Amino acid sequence: MNLDEELRSYLTDANSLKRCWQRGLRPSAFPSADMQGAYAWCLDYWQSSGMKSAPTVDIMRYEYPDLSFGDDPTAELDYLVEAIQTRYIRNNVQAGIEDSIRDTDLQDNPVETAEFLFDRMW
């Protein structure tokens, strides 16, 4: 299952956008620039409408022709939000560990390494 594709099925529903926002899902949680842009655009649309409406499938297909929208989701929204956030944290931790291994200044300073890793997680 592709988490981003599944979530796009919910982006044309105002209540789903509200739940994503309330659960803390932000554009930076997506690894692809296309998905970051599409999600941010949907949030802007939703917020500009006073948080009452979401873009239609046709609008999303026009604005983001390289992405698919409107498919029936097979996963629950709350599961997707949590899985995307978990992936984001895992990717940041992994990248932070890899960076700290390569950074010779951090190799001999465990406190600085821990602070570096903590900052990378968020």
Buried (B, 14 or more C-beta within 10 A) or exposed (E): EEBBBBBBBBBBBBEBBBBBBEBEBBBEBBEEEEBBBBBBBBBEBBEEEEBEBBBEBEBBBEBBEEBBBEEEBEBEBEEBBEBBBEBBBEEBBEEBBEEBEEEEEBEEEEEBBEEBBEEBEE
